[in-house]
């Protein structure tokens, strides 16, 4: 991708973050990013496989989920803050993305980072092909992660997500992602944290230092490999790979940490690599 497009993309993402609780205009976003509206729309679809509007809605619903978790504010207050005119409209939008209503989410979920802030795109090779993927910004979690040194982080990677997106569509892939998140979230107990680091990659901060306990915890999640979600009358098997990283004592740079977490999962679904 040309440097000017990367610059425009970075500026557009910055504009989105600045306007999550304001009236959002794609035209103003394009001007801020120094590109045409059609150029902005093509850029988002090319890099993220989502429209600008869909990306903004998902960022807002992610921020709204965090408010549901961390505050006692009503769903209507949160809905209005993030641009929905009624609790009913907010509930419909929230349910489409999260698969549950805001009240159900507040009762049963720990995880809120379904669509974290996107950082600069990163390029890498997969099976001899140059792939554009999305790097989520976990810099705000860096100090927290470093404070957990001496314990294990487990990275989970959804299997065959790119193939599912290409053959069955992005909505099918979104259902697979949500099912992976649900399985991990169910096993998150107090003192644990989960966050997303890529399009199909999630990290569970276990707080555990015993390798056998970590293996057992990851095994409970991977035991559901092969169970399916339904989309458009098609049953889609959902499986994950996993890898455990001991957060070493001592200074670990952000880039080193990110690389370790991304490369942790085993090659074979169901396995846990240490």
C-alpha positions as CSV (number, residue, x, y, z in Angstrom):
1,X,0.0,0.0,0.0
2,X,1.3,3.5,-0.9
3,X,2.5,5.7,1.9
4,X,-0.1,8.4,1.1
5,X,-2.9,5.9,1.6
6,X,-1.4,4.7,4.9
7,X,-1.2,8.3,6.1
8,X,-4.8,8.9,5.1
9,X,-5.9,5.7,6.9
10,X,-4.1,6.7,10.1
11,X,-5.7,10.1,10.0
12,X,-9.2,8.6,9.3
13,X,-8.8,6.3,12.3
14,X,-7.8,9.2,14.5
15,X,-10.9,11.2,13.4
16,X,-13.1,8.2,14.2
17,X,-11.7,8.0,17.7
18,X,-12.2,11.7,18.2
19,X,-15.8,11.5,17.2
20,X,-17.2,8.4,18.8
21,X,-19.7,10.5,20.9
22,X,-20.2,13.3,18.3
23,X,-22.1,13.5,15.1
24,X,-19.9,11.6,12.6
25,X,-19.6,12.7,9.0
26,X,-17.9,10.5,6.4
27,X,-17.3,13.7,4.3
28,X,-15.6,15.4,7.2
29,X,-13.6,12.3,7.9
30,X,-12.4,12.2,4.3
31,X,-11.4,15.9,4.4
32,X,-9.5,15.2,7.7
33,X,-7.7,12.3,6.0
34,X,-6.9,14.4,2.9
35,X,-8.7,12.1,0.5
36,X,-11.9,11.9,-1.4
37,X,-15.0,10.3,0.1
38,X,-15.0,7.5,-2.4
39,X,-11.2,7.0,-1.7
40,X,-11.9,6.7,2.0
41,X,-14.7,4.2,1.5
42,X,-12.5,2.1,-0.8
43,X,-9.7,2.2,1.6
44,X,-11.8,0.9,4.5
45,X,-13.2,-1.9,2.4
46,X,-9.8,-2.9,1.0
47,X,-8.0,-2.9,4.4
48,X,-10.8,-3.8,6.9
49,X,-13.4,-5.4,4.6
50,X,-15.9,-3.2,6.3
51,X,-17.7,0.1,5.3
52,X,-16.7,3.2,7.2
53,X,-20.2,3.3,8.7
54,X,-19.9,-0.3,9.9
55,X,-16.5,0.3,11.5
56,X,-17.8,3.4,13.3
57,X,-20.9,1.6,14.6
58,X,-18.8,-1.3,15.9
59,X,-16.3,1.1,17.6
60,X,-19.3,2.9,19.3
61,X,-20.9,-0.4,20.3
62,X,-17.6,-1.6,21.8
63,X,-17.3,1.6,23.8
64,X,-20.9,1.3,24.8
65,X,-20.3,-2.3,26.0
66,X,-17.5,-1.0,28.2
67,X,-19.9,1.6,29.7
68,X,-22.4,-1.2,30.4
69,X,-19.8,-3.2,32.2
70,X,-18.1,-0.4,34.2
71,X,-20.9,1.9,35.2
72,X,-24.5,1.8,36.4
73,X,-25.7,4.1,33.7
74,X,-29.0,3.2,32.0
75,X,-29.0,1.8,28.5
76,X,-30.8,4.9,27.3
77,X,-28.1,7.2,28.7
78,X,-25.4,5.2,26.9
79,X,-27.4,4.9,23.7
80,X,-27.8,8.7,23.5
81,X,-24.2,9.3,24.2
82,X,-23.1,7.1,21.3
83,X,-25.6,8.4,18.8
84,X,-28.7,6.3,19.1
85,X,-32.0,8.1,19.5
86,X,-33.8,5.5,21.6
87,X,-33.1,2.5,23.8
88,X,-34.9,0.4,21.2
89,X,-32.7,1.4,18.3
90,X,-29.6,0.9,20.5
91,X,-30.8,-2.6,21.6
92,X,-31.4,-3.7,18.0
93,X,-27.9,-2.5,17.0
94,X,-26.2,-4.0,20.0
95,X,-28.0,-7.3,19.6
96,X,-26.9,-7.6,15.9
97,X,-23.2,-7.2,16.9
98,X,-23.1,-8.9,20.3
99,X,-25.8,-11.5,19.9
100,X,-27.4,-10.5,23.2
101,X,-29.4,-7.5,24.5
102,X,-27.6,-4.8,26.5
103,X,-29.2,-6.1,29.7
104,X,-28.2,-9.7,29.0
105,X,-24.7,-8.5,28.2
106,X,-24.4,-6.6,31.4
107,X,-25.4,-9.7,33.5
108,X,-23.2,-12.3,31.9
109,X,-20.2,-10.9,29.9
110,X,-16.7,-9.9,31.1
111,X,-15.2,-9.0,27.7
112,X,-16.0,-5.7,26.0
113,X,-13.3,-5.3,23.3
114,X,-15.1,-6.8,20.3
115,X,-13.8,-4.0,18.0
116,X,-10.9,-2.3,19.7
117,X,-9.2,0.7,18.2
118,X,-7.3,-0.2,15.1
119,X,-3.7,0.7,14.9
120,X,-1.5,1.0,11.8
121,X,-2.0,-2.0,9.4
122,X,0.8,-4.5,9.5
123,X,1.9,-6.7,6.6
124,X,3.1,-10.3,6.9
125,X,3.5,-13.4,4.8
126,X,1.1,-16.3,5.0
127,X,1.6,-19.4,2.9
128,X,3.8,-17.4,0.4
129,X,1.1,-14.6,0.0
130,X,1.3,-11.1,1.2
131,X,-1.7,-10.5,3.5
132,X,-3.0,-7.2,4.8
133,X,-4.4,-7.7,8.3
134,X,-5.4,-5.3,11.1
135,X,-3.3,-4.7,14.3
136,X,-5.4,-3.7,17.3
137,X,-3.9,-1.0,19.6
138,X,-3.1,-2.6,23.0
139,X,-0.7,0.1,24.0
140,X,-3.1,1.3,26.8
141,X,-2.9,-2.3,28.3
142,X,0.9,-2.4,28.1
143,X,1.5,-1.3,31.8
144,X,-1.1,-3.7,33.0
145,X,0.4,-6.6,31.0
146,X,3.9,-5.8,32.4
147,X,2.4,-5.8,35.9
148,X,1.5,-9.5,35.3
149,X,5.0,-10.6,34.8
150,X,5.6,-14.1,36.1
151,X,2.2,-15.3,34.9
152,X,0.9,-16.8,31.7
153,X,-1.0,-15.1,28.9
154,X,-2.8,-17.5,26.5
155,X,-3.3,-16.4,22.8
156,X,-6.2,-18.0,21.0
157,X,-6.5,-18.0,17.2
158,X,-9.7,-18.7,15.3
159,X,-9.1,-21.4,12.6
160,X,-10.0,-20.8,9.0
161,X,-11.5,-17.4,9.5
162,X,-10.2,-16.0,6.3
163,X,-11.6,-18.9,4.4
164,X,-15.0,-18.5,6.1
165,X,-15.0,-14.8,5.3
166,X,-14.2,-15.4,1.6
167,X,-16.6,-18.3,1.1
168,X,-19.6,-17.5,3.4
169,X,-19.2,-13.7,3.9
170,X,-18.2,-11.3,6.6
171,X,-21.3,-11.8,8.6
172,X,-20.5,-15.5,8.9
173,X,-17.0,-14.6,10.0
174,X,-18.4,-12.2,12.6
175,X,-20.5,-15.0,14.1
176,X,-17.4,-17.2,14.3
177,X,-15.5,-14.5,16.1
178,X,-18.3,-13.9,18.5
179,X,-18.5,-17.6,19.3
180,X,-14.7,-17.8,20.0
181,X,-15.0,-14.8,22.3
182,X,-18.0,-16.3,24.1
183,X,-16.1,-19.5,24.8
184,X,-13.1,-17.7,26.2
185,X,-15.2,-15.2,28.2
186,X,-17.1,-18.0,29.9
187,X,-13.9,-19.2,31.5
188,X,-12.6,-15.8,32.6
189,X,-12.9,-15.6,36.3
190,X,-12.2,-12.7,38.6
191,X,-8.7,-11.4,38.2
192,X,-8.4,-12.5,34.6
193,X,-8.6,-10.3,31.5
194,X,-9.3,-10.9,27.8
195,X,-8.5,-8.6,24.9
196,X,-8.3,-8.7,21.1
197,X,-5.0,-8.2,19.3
198,X,-6.0,-9.1,15.7
199,X,-8.8,-10.0,13.4
200,X,-8.8,-13.6,14.7
201,X,-6.5,-13.4,17.7
202,X,-7.4,-13.0,21.4
203,X,-5.4,-13.0,24.5
204,X,-6.4,-14.2,28.0
205,X,-4.4,-12.9,30.9
206,X,-4.7,-15.8,33.3
207,X,-2.9,-14.5,36.3
208,X,-1.7,-18.1,36.7
209,X,2.0,-19.2,37.1
210,X,1.4,-22.9,37.1
211,X,1.8,-24.5,33.7
212,X,-0.6,-27.4,34.5
213,X,-3.3,-25.0,35.6
214,X,-2.9,-23.0,32.4
215,X,-3.0,-26.1,30.2
216,X,-6.2,-27.2,32.0
217,X,-7.8,-23.8,31.5
218,X,-7.0,-23.6,27.8
219,X,-8.1,-27.2,27.4
220,X,-11.6,-26.4,28.8
221,X,-11.9,-23.7,26.1
222,X,-10.5,-25.9,23.2
223,X,-12.8,-28.8,24.3
224,X,-15.5,-27.0,22.4
225,X,-13.6,-27.1,19.1
226,X,-15.8,-28.4,16.3
227,X,-19.0,-27.2,17.8
228,X,-20.9,-25.1,15.2
229,X,-22.7,-21.8,14.8
230,X,-25.5,-21.4,12.3
231,X,-25.5,-18.8,9.5
232,X,-28.0,-18.6,6.7
233,X,-28.9,-22.3,7.2
234,X,-25.3,-23.4,7.2
235,X,-23.6,-24.9,10.2
236,X,-20.1,-23.6,10.6
237,X,-17.7,-25.6,12.8
238,X,-15.7,-23.3,15.1
239,X,-12.2,-24.3,16.3
240,X,-9.3,-22.5,17.8
241,X,-5.5,-22.9,18.3
242,X,-3.8,-21.8,21.4
243,X,-0.4,-20.9,22.8
244,X,0.8,-19.9,26.3
245,X,3.4,-17.2,26.9
246,X,5.1,-16.7,30.2
247,X,5.4,-13.0,30.8
248,X,9.1,-12.8,31.7
249,X,10.3,-10.6,34.5
250,X,12.3,-7.6,33.3
251,X,11.7,-5.0,30.7
252,X,9.8,-6.2,27.6
253,X,9.2,-3.7,24.8
254,X,5.8,-3.3,23.3
255,X,6.8,-4.7,19.9
256,X,8.5,-7.7,21.5
257,X,5.4,-8.4,23.6
258,X,3.1,-8.1,20.7
259,X,5.2,-10.4,18.5
260,X,5.4,-13.0,21.2
261,X,1.6,-13.0,21.7
262,X,0.8,-13.1,18.0
263,X,3.2,-16.0,17.3
264,X,2.2,-18.1,20.3
265,X,-0.6,-20.4,19.0
266,X,0.1,-24.0,18.0
267,X,-0.1,-25.0,14.4
268,X,-2.8,-27.6,15.1
269,X,-6.3,-26.7,16.4
270,X,-6.9,-28.1,19.8
271,X,-3.2,-28.0,20.8
272,X,-1.7,-25.6,23.4
273,X,1.9,-24.6,22.7
274,X,4.1,-23.5,25.5
